[in-house]
Amino acid sequence: MGKFANKNIYIDDSASSIVAYQVILITVFGIHFQQQWLLLFLAFDFLLRATGLFASPLYFVAKKVSEFLYFEKKPVFAGPKRFAAMLGFVMTILIAFSYDSQIGIFLGITLIALASLESVFQVCVGCYIFNFLIVPIQNKFNNSPK
């Protein structure tokens, strides 16, 4: 499918898997070495991906790696991925301000597990939450009488 029809509507799923791997690395290093700035950078990157207003540094790197390795481009609808990125933003903010506590470590391990599912198996848990929680609400409002 060459170029995507609209870059704001579709994203490359192959690049998303690489981004998830980067999330794993940054979270591990941020928590292990207690580097709050890494976690805040990660939160900022999640926010950029969630809004889609500006290019995310991690997504930019992932696209270049994907092109370098000749990964097949797999366009997917961006809505669920953006919702998942917003959940990642909230989780990472919580981690950034509690990384040296048991709660922060638990949240960090949870984020690592979720990002691992995306990176290794292309399973986006945030996308499933979007489909089971947000889509029915949208359908209810779209089908309501006006």
C-alpha positions in Angstrom: 0.0 0.0 0.0 2.8 2.6 -0.8 2.2 5.8 1.0 -0.6 6.1 3.5 -3.6 8.0 2.4 -3.6 10.3 5.4 -0.8 10.2 7.8 -3.0 11.5 10.6 -5.4 8.5 10.3 -3.0 5.6 9.8 0.3 4.7 11.4 2.8 2.0 10.6 2.3 -1.0 12.9 5.8 -2.3 12.2 7.2 1.0 13.5 4.8 0.8 16.5 6.4 -2.5 17.5 9.9 -0.9 17.4 8.6 2.1 19.5 7.3 -0.5 22.1 10.8 -1.9 22.3 12.2 1.5 22.8 9.6 2.1 25.6 10.9 -1.1 27.3 14.5 0.0 27.2 13.8 3.6 28.4 11.5 2.3 31.2 14.1 -0.3 32.4 16.9 2.3 32.3 14.8 5.0 33.9 13.7 2.9 36.8 16.9 0.9 37.3 19.2 3.9 37.3 16.6 6.2 38.9 16.7 8.7 36.0 13.5 10.6 36.2 14.3 12.7 33.2 14.2 9.5 31.0 10.7 8.7 32.3 9.6 12.3 31.7 11.0 12.2 28.2 9.1 9.0 27.7 5.9 10.6 29.0 6.4 13.5 26.6 6.9 11.1 23.7 3.7 9.3 24.6 1.9 12.6 24.7 3.2 13.5 21.2 2.0 10.2 19.9 -1.4 10.5 21.6 -2.1 13.9 20.2 -0.6 13.3 16.7 0.1 17.0 16.5 3.9 16.7 16.3 6.3 14.0 15.3 7.4 11.7 18.2 11.1 11.2 18.5 10.7 7.5 19.2 8.3 7.0 16.3 10.8 8.9 14.0 13.6 6.6 15.0 11.4 3.5 14.7 10.4 4.5 11.2 14.0 4.9 10.2 14.9 1.5 11.7 12.0 -0.1 10.0 13.0 1.3 6.7 16.7 0.3 7.2 15.6 -3.3 8.1 13.2 -3.4 5.1 10.2 -4.2 7.4 6.9 -4.3 5.5 4.8 -1.3 6.2 1.5 -2.3 7.9 -0.9 0.6 8.1 -3.3 0.5 11.0 -6.0 2.9 12.2 -4.4 5.4 14.5 -7.3 6.0 16.8 -6.8 3.0 19.1 -3.0 3.5 19.1 -3.4 7.1 20.1 -5.7 6.0 22.9 -3.1 3.5 24.0 -0.5 6.2 23.9 -2.6 8.4 26.2 -2.9 5.5 28.6 0.9 5.2 28.3 1.3 8.9 29.0 -0.7 8.7 32.2 1.1 5.6 33.4 4.5 7.0 32.6 3.7 10.2 34.5 2.7 8.1 37.5 6.0 6.1 37.2 8.1 9.3 36.8 6.9 10.7 40.1 7.0 7.4 42.0 9.9 5.5 40.3 11.7 4.9 43.6 8.7 3.4 45.4 7.0 0.0 45.2 4.1 1.5 43.3 6.4 3.0 40.8 8.3 -0.2 40.3 5.0 -2.1 39.9 3.7 0.4 37.4 7.0 0.2 35.6 6.9 -3.6 35.4 3.3 -3.4 34.1 4.3 -0.9 31.4 7.3 -3.1 30.4 4.9 -6.1 30.2 2.4 -4.2 28.1 5.1 -2.9 25.8 6.6 -6.4 25.5 3.2 -7.7 24.3 3.2 -5.0 21.6 6.8 -5.4 20.6 7.0 -9.2 20.5 3.5 -10.3 19.7 1.9 -7.1 18.2 -0.8 -7.2 20.9 -1.9 -3.7 21.8 -3.8 -4.0 25.1 -4.7 -0.3 25.0 -6.2 -0.9 21.6 -8.4 -3.7 23.0 -9.5 -1.3 25.8 -10.3 1.3 23.2 -12.4 -1.3 21.2 -14.3 -2.6 24.3 -14.7 0.7 26.1 -14.7 3.7 23.7 -16.2 2.2 20.5 -19.5 1.2 22.2 -19.8 4.7 23.7 -19.1 6.3 20.3 -21.7 4.0 18.6 -24.3 4.9 21.2 -23.8 8.6 20.6 -23.7 8.1 16.8 -26.9 6.1 16.7 -28.9 8.2 19.1 -31.8 10.2 17.6 -31.2 13.8 17.0 
